[in-house]
Amino acid sequence: MKARIVSMISVISAAFAFAMAAPLALAPSAAGTWFVVAAAENGMTQGEVRRVDAGQGKITIRHGEIKNLQMPPMTMVFKVRDPAMVDAVKKGDRILFRAVQENGDLVITEIRPAP
Ligand SMILES: [Cu+2]
């Protein structure tokens, strides 16, 4: 039952993320540029999934600059806030994510596929 609720929440989140991204996907020839600008404004960081550890609720990401954490590009491990997030991505996926510092850990609060 709990798993069903979590998975419904993740479907709703994905639908919401898609709805948010949709107007940008409609942008004409410079769609890529538009998207990068919008991602930076939203505090989203680009990355590539290198490893998913579902048991530990951790994802290893090769990430670009994380502006809100003043962090340069690197490969590192993040915790996820919602356990359903580890099921939404797999190794090799290009993603956009948002991370915050929480009690000494870096925690992903939002993650979705890069277009
Ligand atoms: Cu890092």
Backbone and ligand atoms as CSV (ligand in chain L), in Angstrom:
chain,resi,resn,atom,element,x,y,z
A,1,MET,N,N,0.835,-1.210,0.000
A,1,MET,CA,C,0.000,0.000,0.000
A,1,MET,C,C,0.862,1.250,0.000
A,2,LYS,N,N,1.876,1.245,0.895
A,2,LYS,CA,C,2.761,2.413,0.953
A,2,LYS,C,C,3.501,2.592,-0.378
A,3,ALA,N,N,3.970,1.445,-0.918
A,3,ALA,CA,C,4.694,1.519,-2.186
A,3,ALA,C,C,3.800,2.085,-3.283
A,4,ARG,N,N,2.510,1.709,-3.238
A,4,ARG,CA,C,1.584,2.193,-4.257
A,4,ARG,C,C,1.435,3.720,-4.144
A,5,ILE,N,N,1.332,4.209,-2.924
A,5,ILE,CA,C,1.197,5.657,-2.724
A,5,ILE,C,C,2.441,6.380,-3.228
A,6,VAL,N,N,3.623,5.833,-2.866
A,6,VAL,CA,C,4.873,6.466,-3.303
A,6,VAL,C,C,4.926,6.508,-4.819
A,7,SER,N,N,4.516,5.397,-5.468
A,7,SER,CA,C,4.628,5.380,-6.915
A,7,SER,C,C,3.611,6.324,-7.559
A,8,MET,N,N,2.456,6.494,-6.932
A,8,MET,CA,C,1.495,7.473,-7.454
A,8,MET,C,C,2.056,8.885,-7.335
A,9,ILE,N,N,2.702,9.148,-6.196
A,9,ILE,CA,C,3.301,10.470,-6.014
A,9,ILE,C,C,4.352,10.704,-7.091
A,10,SER,N,N,5.121,9.668,-7.395
A,10,SER,CA,C,6.179,9.865,-8.373
A,10,SER,C,C,5.599,10.062,-9.777
A,11,VAL,N,N,4.476,9.417,-10.073
A,11,VAL,CA,C,3.815,9.643,-11.367
A,11,VAL,C,C,3.305,11.078,-11.438
A,12,ILE,N,N,2.703,11.532,-10.349
A,12,ILE,CA,C,2.196,12.905,-10.317
A,12,ILE,C,C,3.343,13.903,-10.472
A,13,SER,N,N,4.462,13.650,-9.761
A,13,SER,CA,C,5.628,14.545,-9.880
A,13,SER,C,C,6.138,14.579,-11.302
A,14,ALA,N,N,6.216,13.400,-11.940
A,14,ALA,CA,C,6.723,13.331,-13.311
A,14,ALA,C,C,5.802,14.102,-14.247
A,15,ALA,N,N,4.498,13.969,-14.051
A,15,ALA,CA,C,3.535,14.674,-14.887
A,15,ALA,C,C,3.689,16.182,-14.683
A,16,PHE,N,N,3.894,16.562,-13.449
A,16,PHE,CA,C,4.074,17.981,-13.141
A,16,PHE,C,C,5.340,18.512,-13.792
A,17,ALA,N,N,6.433,17.750,-13.665
A,17,ALA,CA,C,7.705,18.167,-14.259
A,17,ALA,C,C,7.542,18.309,-15.773
A,18,PHE,N,N,6.816,17.368,-16.381
A,18,PHE,CA,C,6.613,17.429,-17.826
A,18,PHE,C,C,5.804,18.670,-18.189
A,19,ALA,N,N,4.776,18.957,-17.413
A,19,ALA,CA,C,3.946,20.127,-17.670
A,19,ALA,C,C,4.780,21.406,-17.580
A,20,MET,N,N,5.697,21.425,-16.600
A,20,MET,CA,C,6.552,22.601,-16.431
A,20,MET,C,C,7.513,22.751,-17.607
A,21,ALA,N,N,7.993,21.608,-18.122
A,21,ALA,CA,C,8.996,21.645,-19.179
A,21,ALA,C,C,8.371,21.865,-20.556
A,22,ALA,N,N,7.092,21.533,-20.682
A,22,ALA,CA,C,6.437,21.544,-21.986
A,22,ALA,C,C,6.556,22.871,-22.747
A,23,PRO,N,N,6.317,24.020,-22.087
A,23,PRO,CA,C,6.411,25.278,-22.837
A,23,PRO,C,C,7.790,25.477,-23.450
A,24,LEU,N,N,8.829,25.007,-22.746
A,24,LEU,CA,C,10.185,25.159,-23.263
A,24,LEU,C,C,10.412,24.238,-24.447
A,25,ALA,N,N,9.801,23.043,-24.390
A,25,ALA,CA,C,9.952,22.098,-25.487
A,25,ALA,C,C,9.337,22.661,-26.770
A,26,LEU,N,N,8.412,23.605,-26.632
A,26,LEU,CA,C,7.756,24.210,-27.793
A,26,LEU,C,C,8.608,25.319,-28.424
A,27,ALA,N,N,9.655,25.713,-27.709
A,27,ALA,CA,C,10.518,26.759,-28.251
A,27,ALA,C,C,11.090,26.299,-29.590
A,28,PRO,N,N,11.229,27.196,-30.550
A,28,PRO,CA,C,11.697,26.809,-31.893
A,28,PRO,C,C,13.157,26.410,-31.941
A,29,SER,N,N,13.887,26.860,-32.938
A,29,SER,CA,C,15.219,26.322,-33.233
A,29,SER,C,C,16.190,26.336,-32.044
A,30,ALA,N,N,16.131,27.335,-31.210
A,30,ALA,CA,C,17.108,27.455,-30.124
A,30,ALA,C,C,16.632,26.764,-28.850
A,31,ALA,N,N,15.868,25.709,-28.991
A,31,ALA,CA,C,15.282,25.030,-27.829
A,31,ALA,C,C,16.342,24.651,-26.792
A,32,GLY,N,N,17.476,24.133,-27.243
A,32,GLY,CA,C,18.531,23.712,-26.312
A,32,GLY,C,C,19.019,24.865,-25.465
A,33,THR,N,N,19.294,25.979,-26.096
A,33,THR,CA,C,19.773,27.169,-25.391
A,33,THR,C,C,18.741,27.648,-24.378
A,34,TRP,N,N,17.514,27.709,-24.831
A,34,TRP,CA,C,16.417,28.116,-23.955
A,34,TRP,C,C,16.387,27.269,-22.710
A,35,PHE,N,N,16.507,25.974,-22.932
A,35,PHE,CA,C,16.367,25.062,-21.806
A,35,PHE,C,C,17.474,25.263,-20.790
A,36,VAL,N,N,18.699,25.412,-21.245
A,36,VAL,CA,C,19.839,25.599,-20.337
A,36,VAL,C,C,19.626,26.855,-19.489
A,37,VAL,N,N,19.186,27.923,-20.128
A,37,VAL,CA,C,18.932,29.179,-19.403
A,37,VAL,C,C,17.859,28.961,-18.345
A,38,ALA,N,N,16.759,28.321,-18.739
A,38,ALA,CA,C,15.665,28.101,-17.797
A,38,ALA,C,C,16.110,27.215,-16.635
A,39,ALA,N,N,16.919,26.182,-16.923
A,39,ALA,CA,C,17.378,25.271,-15.879
A,39,ALA,C,C,18.211,26.033,-14.854
A,40,ALA,N,N,19.085,26.918,-15.320
A,40,ALA,CA,C,19.929,27.690,-14.405
A,40,ALA,C,C,19.059,28.592,-13.532
A,41,GLU,N,N,18.041,29.186,-14.128
A,41,GLU,CA,C,17.164,30.075,-13.362
A,41,GLU,C,C,16.389,29.315,-12.301
A,42,ASN,N,N,16.061,28.064,-12.579
A,42,ASN,CA,C,15.316,27.259,-11.622
A,42,ASN,C,C,16.217,26.622,-10.563
A,43,GLY,N,N,17.519,26.826,-10.664
A,43,GLY,CA,C,18.443,26.207,-9.730
A,43,GLY,C,C,18.646,24.730,-9.999
A,44,MET,N,N,18.291,24.278,-11.210
A,44,MET,CA,C,18.505,22.882,-11.568
A,44,MET,C,C,19.923,22.729,-12.122
A,45,THR,N,N,20.522,21.579,-11.848
A,45,THR,CA,C,21.878,21.284,-12.301
A,45,THR,C,C,21.832,20.124,-13.283
A,46,GLN,N,N,22.640,20.212,-14.331
A,46,GLN,CA,C,22.706,19.125,-15.299
A,46,GLN,C,C,23.646,18.039,-14.790
A,47,GLY,N,N,23.338,16.793,-15.120
A,47,GLY,CA,C,24.211,15.711,-14.699
A,47,GLY,C,C,23.965,14.444,-15.494
A,48,GLU,N,N,24.832,13.450,-15.227
A,48,GLU,CA,C,24.676,12.135,-15.842
A,48,GLU,C,C,24.776,11.105,-14.722
A,49,VAL,N,N,23.819,10.182,-14.694
A,49,VAL,CA,C,23.790,9.158,-13.648
A,49,VAL,C,C,24.900,8.141,-13.900
A,50,ARG,N,N,25.761,7.939,-12.907
A,50,ARG,CA,C,26.858,6.974,-13.026
A,50,ARG,C,C,26.551,5.690,-12.269
A,51,ARG,N,N,25.757,5.797,-11.203
A,51,ARG,CA,C,25.463,4.619,-10.397
A,51,ARG,C,C,24.206,4.889,-9.584
A,52,VAL,N,N,23.376,3.857,-9.437
A,52,VAL,CA,C,22.173,3.980,-8.610
A,52,VAL,C,C,22.247,2.914,-7.530
A,53,ASP,N,N,22.162,3.348,-6.276
A,53,ASP,CA,C,22.160,2.416,-5.150
A,53,ASP,C,C,20.795,2.512,-4.461
A,54,ALA,N,N,19.866,1.658,-4.936
A,54,ALA,CA,C,18.489,1.732,-4.438
A,54,ALA,C,C,18.411,1.409,-2.950
A,55,GLY,N,N,19.211,0.410,-2.510
A,55,GLY,CA,C,19.177,-0.003,-1.107
A,55,GLY,C,C,19.568,1.121,-0.152
A,56,GLN,N,N,20.549,1.920,-0.568
A,56,GLN,CA,C,21.050,3.004,0.279
A,56,GLN,C,C,20.350,4.335,-0.015
A,57,GLY,N,N,19.535,4.365,-1.075
A,57,GLY,CA,C,18.895,5.629,-1.453
A,57,GLY,C,C,19.907,6.656,-1.907
A,58,LYS,N,N,20.893,6.182,-2.706
A,58,LYS,CA,C,21.959,7.080,-3.162
A,58,LYS,C,C,22.133,6.981,-4.670
A,59,ILE,N,N,22.505,8.101,-5.262
A,59,ILE,CA,C,22.771,8.157,-6.692
A,59,ILE,C,C,24.113,8.843,-6.905
A,60,THR,N,N,24.978,8.204,-7.699
A,60,THR,CA,C,26.244,8.832,-8.065
A,60,THR,C,C,26.031,9.589,-9.372
A,61,ILE,N,N,26.383,10.862,-9.366
A,61,ILE,CA,C,26.128,11.721,-10.526
A,61,ILE,C,C,27.395,12.466,-10.925
A,62,ARG,N,N,27.676,12.440,-12.245
A,62,ARG,CA,C,28.704,13.337,-12.788
A,62,ARG,C,C,27.975,14.629,-13.101
A,63,HIS,N,N,28.231,15.656,-12.306
A,63,HIS,CA,C,27.405,16.860,-12.414
A,63,HIS,C,C,28.171,18.078,-12.908
A,64,GLY,N,N,27.423,18.999,-13.479
A,64,GLY,CA,C,27.968,20.307,-13.842
A,64,GLY,C,C,28.022,21.183,-12.603
A,65,GLU,N,N,28.369,22.448,-12.807
A,65,GLU,CA,C,28.454,23.382,-11.679
A,65,GLU,C,C,27.118,23.441,-10.937
A,66,ILE,N,N,27.183,23.351,-9.593
A,66,ILE,CA,C,25.972,23.498,-8.773
A,66,ILE,C,C,26.041,24.878,-8.136
A,67,LYS,N,N,25.292,25.807,-8.727
A,67,LYS,CA,C,25.439,27.216,-8.323
A,67,LYS,C,C,25.027,27.448,-6.873
A,68,ASN,N,N,23.914,26.837,-6.440
A,68,ASN,CA,C,23.436,27.125,-5.081
A,68,ASN,C,C,24.343,26.527,-4.003
A,69,LEU,N,N,25.214,25.586,-4.378
A,69,LEU,CA,C,26.144,25.003,-3.412
A,69,LEU,C,C,27.583,25.464,-3.665
A,70,GLN,N,N,27.753,26.378,-4.627
A,70,GLN,CA,C,29.089,26.857,-5.017
A,70,GLN,C,C,30.025,25.683,-5.269
A,71,MET,N,N,29.543,24.697,-6.028
A,71,MET,CA,C,30.339,23.492,-6.261
A,71,MET,C,C,30.701,23.368,-7.743
A,72,PRO,N,N,31.990,23.150,-8.019
A,72,PRO,CA,C,32.404,22.975,-9.417
A,72,PRO,C,C,31.975,21.606,-9.944
A,73,PRO,N,N,32.091,21.381,-11.250
A,73,PRO,CA,C,31.722,20.081,-11.826
A,73,PRO,C,C,32.575,18.952,-11.238
A,74,MET,N,N,31.948,17.810,-10.985
A,74,MET,CA,C,32.662,16.634,-10.461
A,74,MET,C,C,31.724,15.423,-10.479
A,75,THR,N,N,32.258,14.270,-10.084
A,75,THR,CA,C,31.425,13.081,-9.906
A,75,THR,C,C,31.352,12.784,-8.420
A,76,MET,N,N,30.143,12.618,-7.904
A,76,MET,CA,C,29.988,12.401,-6.465
A,76,MET,C,C,28.657,11.714,-6.147
A,77,VAL,N,N,28.518,11.312,-4.880
A,77,VAL,CA,C,27.327,10.598,-4.428
A,77,VAL,C,C,26.374,11.568,-3.733
A,78,PHE,N,N,25.098,11.437,-4.064
A,78,PHE,CA,C,24.049,12.215,-3.402
A,78,PHE,C,C,23.061,11.264,-2.746
A,79,LYS,N,N,22.472,11.709,-1.637
A,79,LYS,CA,C,21.300,11.017,-1.086
A,79,LYS,C,C,20.064,11.536,-1.812
A,80,VAL,N,N,18.983,10.773,-1.772
A,80,VAL,CA,C,17.722,11.260,-2.332
A,80,VAL,C,C,16.730,11.490,-1.195
A,81,ARG,N,N,15.931,12.532,-1.344
A,81,ARG,CA,C,14.949,12.820,-0.296
A,81,ARG,C,C,13.816,11.803,-0.327
A,82,ASP,N,N,13.379,11.449,-1.556
A,82,ASP,CA,C,12.270,10.511,-1.726
A,82,ASP,C,C,12.820,9.210,-2.315
A,83,PRO,N,N,12.631,8.065,-1.617
A,83,PRO,CA,C,13.175,6.791,-2.112
A,83,PRO,C,C,12.722,6.453,-3.534
A,84,ALA,N,N,11.567,6.966,-3.948
A,84,ALA,CA,C,11.064,6.686,-5.301
A,84,ALA,C,C,11.975,7.282,-6.372
A,85,MET,N,N,12.791,8.263,-5.989
A,85,MET,CA,C,13.672,8.919,-6.968
A,85,MET,C,C,14.695,7.954,-7.564
A,86,VAL,N,N,15.139,6.977,-6.767
A,86,VAL,CA,C,16.148,6.048,-7.287
A,86,VAL,C,C,15.554,5.134,-8.361
A,87,ASP,N,N,14.238,4.955,-8.340
A,87,ASP,CA,C,13.593,4.110,-9.357
A,87,ASP,C,C,13.321,4.871,-10.646
A,88,ALA,N,N,13.417,6.191,-10.573
A,88,ALA,CA,C,13.069,7.020,-11.728
A,88,ALA,C,C,14.240,7.213,-12.684
A,89,VAL,N,N,15.450,6.807,-12.254
A,89,VAL,CA,C,16.621,7.006,-13.106
A,89,VAL,C,C,17.462,5.737,-13.164
A,90,LYS,N,N,18.310,5.651,-14.189
A,90,LYS,CA,C,19.224,4.510,-14.318
A,90,LYS,C,C,20.572,4.998,-14.842
A,91,LYS,N,N,21.567,4.146,-14.699
A,91,LYS,CA,C,22.914,4.491,-15.145
A,91,LYS,C,C,22.897,4.974,-16.598
A,92,GLY,N,N,23.595,6.074,-16.834
A,92,GLY,CA,C,23.700,6.608,-18.190
A,92,GLY,C,C,22.680,7.685,-18.511
A,93,ASP,N,N,21.636,7.829,-17.684
A,93,ASP,CA,C,20.610,8.845,-17.938
A,93,ASP,C,C,21.188,10.250,-17.804
A,94,ARG,N,N,20.808,11.109,-18.725
A,94,ARG,CA,C,21.103,12.539,-18.583
A,94,ARG,C,C,19.938,13.157,-17.824
A,95,ILE,N,N,20.267,13.923,-16.809
A,95,ILE,CA,C,19.237,14.418,-15.894
A,95,ILE,C,C,19.422,15.896,-15.568
A,96,LEU,N,N,18.358,16.435,-14.995
A,96,LEU,CA,C,18.425,17.732,-14.320
A,96,LEU,C,C,18.024,17.453,-12.889
A,97,PHE,N,N,18.740,18.047,-11.941
A,97,PHE,CA,C,18.394,17.804,-10.544
A,97,PHE,C,C,18.641,19.042,-9.700
A,98,ARG,N,N,18.029,19.014,-8.530
A,98,ARG,CA,C,18.238,20.086,-7.558
A,98,ARG,C,C,18.743,19.438,-6.273
A,99,ALA,N,N,19.814,19.998,-5.720
A,99,ALA,CA,C,20.389,19.436,-4.492
A,99,ALA,C,C,20.541,20.533,-3.446
A,100,VAL,N,N,20.372,20.144,-2.199
A,100,VAL,CA,C,20.563,21.080,-1.088
A,100,VAL,C,C,21.434,20.413,-0.033
A,101,GLN,N,N,22.030,21.225,0.822
A,101,GLN,CA,C,22.812,20.694,1.931
A,101,GLN,C,C,21.888,20.568,3.137
A,102,GLU,N,N,21.901,19.381,3.754
A,102,GLU,CA,C,20.981,19.109,4.851
A,102,GLU,C,C,21.699,18.276,5.900
A,103,ASN,N,N,21.914,18.820,7.073
A,103,ASN,CA,C,22.603,18.099,8.149
A,103,ASN,C,C,23.915,17.470,7.677
A,104,GLY,N,N,24.669,18.231,6.889
A,104,GLY,CA,C,25.962,17.745,6.434
A,104,GLY,C,C,25.920,16.838,5.218
A,105,ASP,N,N,24.716,16.458,4.782
A,105,ASP,CA,C,24.591,15.630,3.574
A,105,ASP,C,C,24.129,16.488,2.405
A,106,LEU,N,N,24.495,16.038,1.203
A,106,LEU,CA,C,23.944,16.664,0.012
A,106,LEU,C,C,22.777,15.803,-0.441
A,107,VAL,N,N,21.598,16.416,-0.482
A,107,VAL,CA,C,20.367,15.677,-0.714
A,107,VAL,C,C,19.683,16.183,-1.978
A,108,ILE,N,N,19.296,15.241,-2.842
A,108,ILE,CA,C,18.542,15.591,-4.047
A,108,ILE,C,C,17.078,15.763,-3.680
A,109,THR,N,N,16.535,16.941,-4.012
A,109,THR,CA,C,15.136,17.220,-3.700
A,109,THR,C,C,14.246,17.093,-4.927
A,110,GLU,N,N,14.879,17.071,-6.116
A,110,GLU,CA,C,14.112,17.001,-7.362
A,110,GLU,C,C,15.040,16.453,-8.428
A,111,ILE,N,N,14.501,15.549,-9.248
A,111,ILE,CA,C,15.322,14.969,-10.315
A,111,ILE,C,C,14.406,14.603,-11.464
A,112,ARG,N,N,14.847,14.867,-12.696
A,112,ARG,CA,C,14.053,14.485,-13.855
A,112,ARG,C,C,14.959,14.331,-15.077
A,113,PRO,N,N,14.461,13.627,-16.090
A,113,PRO,CA,C,15.286,13.421,-17.279
A,113,PRO,C,C,15.570,14.755,-17.971
A,114,ALA,N,N,16.776,14.914,-18.481
A,114,ALA,CA,C,17.079,16.072,-19.318
A,114,ALA,C,C,16.432,15.841,-20.673
A,115,PRO,N,N,15.910,16.864,-21.309
A,115,PRO,CA,C,15.239,16.695,-22.598
A,115,PRO,C,C,16.244,16.419,-23.717
L,1,CU,CU,CU,29.947,17.696,-6.376
